[in-house]
């Protein structure tokens, strides 16, 4: 149960609206620096742009084309930080760029970009790039389309398989440091008095109750709502202040397929023939993640899905690069789309809109204690958070407090080592397979110990959720008891990736609800409602229109 009385009676230094990676990062940084912090999100943590990203921690190689050298340097530096402080979540990923004579970029341009990328990542722990000549390419990449192929450039970036769990660990770390974090709390009004936000009215979507938080004279409000930044600002109660539009989001769509003929062992970074836009073919969780698109989006931000034309585009371009793949719509296992919270720009080509972030201080609009984040990438969330908390301290007239997030390990990385994993294998191997235990540590890091501890109480929780996967029943219980999961969507889409691996999650719903009824006191009525809500969510945000049409017919 929420303790709203305690929340309402707390004098917060900082209230963060929006619990994606940037908002969660701000909450963690602020709490670690001793600020009394509240983080709220109208949905689940990481349920927006963070969870629907390409799941890459990268320097942004293509940003070099637009001379955004500072952004690339910043991203490469932050990539290195994440490799160090969250090694259980972020791993190196080799990228291969096939260069074709028909492409928009000459081979020498690719080489120059690679050299500059290495220079800008001078302090990296990953290898430098290498260029493979045609003959070597044909040996190593036997399934690449050879027509017009001139060679392959290879370099390293990083991948976060469970991007939503990276966000969740930021939230958990913030709570460990003293922050309060509430999901499913929607801000409906920001009350102004003079030049300050003096109160925030919000709706608890779980209980159906409404609450008004009175702000202390020093409280600063941070709007990190991503694509929803403008919606939050619409709640500013003022007759004489007009908010200019801040966000002009673009949609990026992805498809997930099972391993296919010619599927690469490492990631491919390819230029599409249709529009010369780069896209990725990424090994991901024993499947392949293919994306992304870049289309202006002005629709419902709570119902964003990959359109059939985008799906066909990604399939067609993949088949062009790997002719033996022969992927078709029937091979789709999951689709998703997210909206990038880019600065509003009517005229610019979507790919040329800056990916740099802006801390927009609303003092220029007559509100002295409100800052909104425009832009922001998953890779650079930590830098954004550091800048934002620095700005809060300055605004409050406090002395500077050092930021420690460059060194502070994620909770799941603390005490994580091979000895710990082997100890858990020895302790639980009679109940949980070695493969399943390694799987748990790849998802939870050191938190896997807490998941396995549930098996001590109820050995049947060591059983697989479904026979085809390594996930065990204890993960469902742990999500509810320790990770603020309230819905089937939370459990199947963000605390685990069951939805991406089992027919959009439909094949596991009965198994998951059976666990929830037995161990988490969910009633039959609760489960029935949750199953209905889950179907609606997947239909609105994932299930392709061509599948919906087939079902309807």
SVG drawing of the C-alpha trace seen along z (x, -y; Angstrom):
<svg xmlns="http://www.w3.org/2000/svg" viewBox="-14 -37 57 69">
<polyline fill="none" stroke="black" stroke-width="0.4" points="0.0,0.0 1.1,-3.5 1.8,-5.7 0.4,-8.9 0.3,-10.5 4.0,-10.2 4.6,-11.4 2.3,-14.4 4.1,-15.3 7.6,-15.1 9.4,-18.3 11.1,-17.2 14.1,-19.0 13.4,-17.6 10.4,-16.1 11.1,-14.3 8.3,-13.7 9.0,-10.8 10.7,-7.6 12.5,-6.6 16.3,-6.3 16.9,-10.1 14.4,-10.7 15.5,-7.6 19.1,-8.7 18.3,-12.2 16.5,-10.6 19.5,-8.3 22.1,-11.1 20.1,-13.5 19.5,-10.9 23.2,-9.9 24.1,-13.6 21.8,-13.8 18.7,-15.5 15.3,-14.4 13.9,-13.2 10.5,-11.9 10.3,-10.2 6.9,-9.6 5.7,-8.2 2.2,-7.9 3.0,-4.4 5.7,-1.9 9.3,-2.8 11.1,-2.5 7.8,-1.9 8.3,-4.6 11.3,-5.5 13.7,-3.6 12.0,-0.3 11.3,-0.7 14.8,-1.7 17.3,0.2 18.9,1.4 22.3,0.0 24.8,-1.9 26.7,-3.6 28.7,-6.6 26.5,-7.6 28.8,-6.9 26.3,-8.5 26.2,-11.8 29.7,-12.5 28.0,-13.3 26.3,-16.2 29.5,-17.4 28.1,-16.6 31.5,-15.8 30.8,-16.9 27.8,-14.5 29.8,-11.6 32.6,-12.2 30.1,-12.5 28.4,-9.3 31.6,-7.4 32.7,-8.5 29.4,-7.5 29.5,-4.1 32.8,-3.4 31.3,-4.4 28.4,-2.0 30.6,0.9 32.4,0.4 29.6,-0.3 26.9,2.0 28.8,5.0 25.9,7.4 23.6,5.3 25.9,3.6 28.3,5.8 30.6,5.0 29.1,5.6 31.0,5.8 29.5,4.0 30.1,4.7 29.3,2.2 29.1,3.7 30.1,1.0 28.5,1.2 29.4,-0.7 25.7,-1.8 25.7,-3.3 25.6,-7.0 28.9,-6.9 32.2,-6.1 34.6,-3.6 37.1,-6.4 34.3,-8.3 33.6,-5.2 37.3,-4.7 37.6,-8.4 34.6,-8.1 36.1,-5.0 39.4,-6.8 37.6,-9.8 35.5,-7.4 38.7,-5.9 40.2,-9.3 37.1,-10.5 37.1,-7.3 40.8,-7.5 40.2,-6.3 38.1,-3.3 38.6,0.3 37.3,1.7 39.5,2.5 40.0,0.0 38.3,0.5 39.5,2.6 38.8,2.6 38.2,5.9 39.0,6.1 36.6,7.8 38.3,11.2 38.2,11.4 34.6,10.3 33.5,13.0 35.2,15.5 33.8,14.3 30.4,13.1 29.4,15.8 25.7,14.8 26.1,11.1 24.8,9.9 28.1,9.8 26.8,7.6 28.7,4.3 30.3,5.2 33.6,3.4 34.5,4.4 33.4,4.3 34.3,1.9 34.2,3.3 34.2,1.5 32.9,2.0 30.0,0.4 27.8,1.9 24.4,3.5 22.0,3.5 19.8,6.5 17.4,5.5 17.2,1.7 14.1,1.5 16.0,3.3 18.8,0.8 16.2,-1.8 14.7,0.3 18.1,0.7 18.5,-3.1 15.2,-3.4 16.1,-0.7 19.5,-2.4 17.7,-5.7 15.4,-4.1 18.4,-2.5 19.8,-6.1 16.7,-7.4 14.5,-8.5 10.8,-7.7 9.7,-6.3 6.1,-5.8 4.9,-4.4 1.3,-4.7 1.1,-8.2 0.0,-10.8 0.5,-14.6 -2.7,-16.4 -1.8,-20.0 1.2,-22.1 -0.1,-24.9 1.6,-28.3 1.8,-31.1 3.8,-34.0 6.8,-32.6 6.9,-29.2 5.2,-25.8 3.9,-25.6 1.8,-22.4 1.4,-19.3 -1.9,-17.5 -1.5,-13.9 -3.7,-10.8 -2.8,-7.5 -3.9,-5.3 -3.7,-2.1 -6.0,-3.3 -8.0,-5.8 -7.3,-8.5 -6.1,-12.1 -3.4,-13.8 -1.9,-17.3 1.7,-17.7 2.5,-21.0 6.0,-22.1 8.5,-23.7 10.1,-27.0 13.2,-25.2 11.6,-22.4 12.6,-22.2 10.4,-20.3 12.2,-18.3 10.2,-17.4 11.9,-14.3 8.7,-12.9 10.4,-12.3 7.8,-12.5 5.2,-13.5 7.1,-16.7 4.6,-19.0 1.7,-17.1 3.1,-17.7 3.5,-21.4 -0.1,-21.6 -1.0,-21.0 0.6,-24.3 -2.3,-26.3 -1.8,-29.8 -3.9,-32.1 -1.1,-34.4 1.8,-32.1 1.8,-30.2 4.2,-27.3 5.9,-26.9 6.1,-23.4 9.3,-21.7 9.2,-18.2 8.9,-17.1 9.1,-13.3 10.1,-10.8 9.0,-7.2 11.5,-4.3 10.1,-0.9 11.7,2.6 10.9,6.2 12.1,9.3 12.6,12.6 14.0,16.0 17.4,17.0 17.1,17.2 19.2,18.6 22.3,16.4 21.8,14.7 25.1,13.0 26.9,14.0 27.6,10.4 25.7,7.2 25.3,5.6 25.0,1.9 23.6,1.5 22.5,-1.3 19.0,-0.8 18.7,-1.1 15.3,-2.7 16.2,-5.9 19.9,-5.5 19.1,-5.4 21.2,-3.1 19.5,-0.3 20.7,2.5 20.5,6.3 21.3,7.3 21.7,10.6 19.5,10.2 18.4,12.7 18.7,15.7 16.7,13.8 17.4,11.0 16.3,7.4 16.0,5.4 15.5,1.7 15.0,-1.2 12.9,-3.6 12.8,-7.4 9.3,-8.9 7.7,-12.1 5.1,-11.2 2.2,-13.3 -0.3,-10.6 -1.3,-9.2 1.8,-8.7 0.2,-6.0 -0.6,-3.9 2.5,-3.7 3.1,-0.7 5.1,0.4 3.1,-0.1 2.8,2.6 4.8,0.4 7.7,0.1 7.7,3.8 7.8,4.6 10.6,2.0 12.7,3.7 12.0,7.2 12.8,6.1 16.0,4.4 17.2,7.3 16.5,9.7 18.4,7.5 21.5,7.6 21.1,11.3 19.4,12.8 19.1,16.3 17.2,14.9 13.9,14.8 12.1,13.3 8.4,12.6 5.6,11.4 5.1,14.9 8.5,14.8 7.7,11.8 7.7,12.7 7.2,9.3 7.2,5.7 7.5,2.5 7.9,-1.3 9.0,-4.2 9.1,-7.9 12.3,-9.9 11.9,-13.1 13.7,-15.3 13.6,-19.1 10.7,-20.4 11.6,-21.2 9.2,-21.5 11.6,-21.9 14.6,-19.6 15.0,-16.2 14.3,-13.8 17.8,-12.2 19.4,-15.6 17.6,-16.8 20.1,-17.0 20.3,-14.1 21.9,-16.4 20.0,-17.2 18.8,-20.6 18.1,-21.5 15.3,-24.0 15.0,-26.4 11.5,-27.8 12.7,-30.9 12.6,-32.5 8.9,-31.8 8.3,-33.1 8.6,-29.9 11.7,-29.8 11.7,-26.3 10.9,-24.1 13.4,-22.5 12.4,-20.4 14.7,-18.0 14.4,-18.2 16.0,-15.3 18.3,-12.9 19.6,-9.4 19.8,-6.2 23.5,-6.2 24.0,-9.6 21.4,-9.5 24.1,-9.7 25.6,-12.9 22.1,-14.4 21.5,-13.5 24.7,-15.0 24.0,-18.3 20.4,-18.4 21.4,-17.9 24.1,-20.5 21.5,-22.9 19.2,-22.1 21.9,-22.7 22.7,-26.0 19.1,-27.0 18.7,-26.3 21.8,-28.2 23.4,-25.2 27.1,-24.4 28.3,-22.1 28.2,-18.4 30.4,-16.0 28.6,-13.6 29.7,-10.0 27.8,-8.1 30.9,-7.7 32.3,-5.3 29.2,-4.0 28.4,-0.5 24.8,0.5 23.3,2.6 23.3,5.7 27.0,5.3 27.9,5.1 29.5,8.4 28.9,9.9 31.7,12.3 32.2,15.9 32.7,17.2 29.2,15.9 27.7,17.5 29.4,20.9 28.3,20.8 24.7,20.3 25.1,23.2 26.3,25.4 23.5,24.4 20.6,24.7 21.7,27.2 19.3,29.8 16.4,27.5 17.5,25.1 19.7,26.0 23.1,24.4 21.9,22.8 18.9,21.2 21.1,19.9 23.5,18.3 20.4,16.9 19.2,15.3 22.6,13.6 22.6,12.3 19.3,10.5 19.5,9.6 23.2,9.5 23.7,9.8 20.0,9.5 19.7,13.1 20.6,14.2 17.4,12.7 15.4,14.3 16.9,17.7 16.2,17.1 12.5,17.4 13.1,21.0 14.3,21.7 10.8,20.8 8.9,22.6 10.9,25.1 8.2,25.2 9.2,21.7 12.4,23.2 10.2,24.7 10.3,23.1 7.4,20.8 7.1,22.6 9.2,25.6 10.7,23.8 12.4,21.0 15.0,20.7 12.9,18.2 11.6,19.7 8.4,19.0 10.3,17.2 10.9,14.3 7.2,13.6 6.9,13.5 10.1,11.4 8.7,8.8 5.6,8.2 7.3,8.4 10.5,6.4 10.3,4.6 7.0,2.6 5.3,4.7 1.6,4.3 0.4,5.6 0.9,8.5 2.4,6.0 5.0,5.0 5.9,8.6 5.9,10.0 7.3,7.0 9.6,5.2 10.6,7.3 11.1,10.2 11.0,10.4 8.4,13.2 6.3,11.2 9.0,11.1 9.7,14.8 6.2,16.5 3.8,15.3 3.5,11.7 3.2,13.2 -0.2,14.7 1.2,18.3 2.4,17.6 -0.5,15.6 -2.3,18.6 1.0,19.9 1.9,16.4 -1.6,15.8 -1.5,19.2 1.7,18.2 0.2,14.8 -2.9,16.4 -1.0,19.0 1.9,16.8 0.8,13.1 -2.8,13.2 -4.2,12.2 -7.9,13.2 -9.5,14.8 -11.2,11.5 -7.9,9.6 -6.3,12.1 -9.2,11.9 -9.1,8.1 -5.3,8.2 -5.5,10.6 -8.0,8.3 -5.8,5.3 -2.8,7.2 -4.5,8.1 -5.5,4.4 -2.0,3.2 -0.4,5.6 -3.0,4.9 -2.5,1.2 1.3,1.2 2.7,4.3 0.5,6.6 0.8,5.7 -2.2,4.5 -1.9,7.3 -2.2,9.8 -5.2,8.0 -6.8,8.1 -6.3,11.8 -7.8,12.4 -10.8,10.2 -11.4,12.1"/>
</svg>
